[in-house]
Amino acid sequence: MTDTAPERRALADRLEKAGVLITPQWRAAVEAVPRELFLHPGVFLPEEGGRWRPVTALGTDPAEWAQIAYSDQSLTTQLDGSLTADEVDDLVTGSPTSSSTTPVTVVDVIESLEVEDGHHVLEIGTGTGYSSALMCHRLGEDNVTTIEVDPEVSARADAALEAAGFSTWTVTGDGLLGHPRRAPYDRVIATCAVRRIPYTWIRQAKPGGIVLATVGGSWHYGTGLAKVIVGEDGTAEGRIIGRSSFMQARSQVALPVSGDLSARTAYADSERQAKVSPTLLEEWMPAFLAQLAAPGAQFVRAATLEGAQLLYVFDPELESFAEFTNDGDSRTVRQGGPVALWDDIEKALTAWQAAGSPDITAVRLRITESTHTYWIEENPSLRWQHQLT
């Protein structure tokens, strides 16, 4: 096996230069854990036209494989819930369902955990096992419990962890349920994204413990890293500490809006000029706010047969929609269904703009057994409460 120690040191240097690798203990972990072990049997690299090129560890020149393993990118390891790179020989299409997240994101998140020697950590979403290995190196394998919902992914992660010299508490099952084997934990971390942090995770943490998770809707952007501290009363409070992007937890993945969109938007209850452009939702913070204002909404881009671009906001569960059309220099919005989605989103966006367009780190969060409450200080119009079901 090719010695990748130089690549690991170079990765640590880049992460330190980027400002995400801060403490000596985590640097030692990055330099010690071979990322390439956690990419077997291979990866899918993106190609034009939404296709993927399979690259396997055994069929690739060791130097090229090391270059891929230590590139500053997320590497897809599974498509459509089962397909791995060793099962195909040519370009394929599909949706990523497991990946090794870019190291800059992984290290940024685990540094934010503020772990100390002796801490017990529960990780939701083992994935490839790379982040699990980093935590095992930092804290000791007996102090790390990791949960993965996919048995095949879990088995590959276990094999990789063993190859790297670790044997941790790996649990296969529903990661949203948490696991009481060593609860309460000092730290709970999710290496997947969720619409809301399940209260069961809060119950897994000790008073004073930290729960860290990427929150947002079903969009591939506009998500934030929530860091909350558990109180003696069982509630948790904190804030969004920055942007974050992880693969959605499988049980919370929303089905994409499909079918005849013109038929789904045929009957509108209202039509007016939009006060803000829907293209604002292509930006990170407005997208995050939109998901707070309309938690079940999806921003959908489509095109006519003639190539004209169409924009929609749909909430399939509420059977509500907003459709946008160009009207000269302005946009017209048609809305239908029991909830006027764009009214709620537009209210949030205009209030945010009036407050000076604060960054995502201005958002605070409080979790109780029954609610999630988000707010931006001194802005009563920028407050949202979500009921937990």
PyMOL commands that set and color helices and strands:
alter all, ss='L'
color gray80, all
select helices_A, chain A and resi 5-17+24-32+35-39+48-50+62-69+85-87+103-111+130-139+141-143+151-163+175-177+199-204+250-252+261-264+278-282+284-293+341-354+360-362
alter helices_A, ss='H'
color red, helices_A
select strands_A, chain A and resi 42-46+52-56+75-79+96-100+121-124+144-148+169-172+185-194+205-215+224-230+236-243+270-273+298-303+309-315+320-327+330-336+363-367+371-376+383-387
alter strands_A, ss='S'
color yellow, strands_A
deselect
rebuild
show_as cartoon
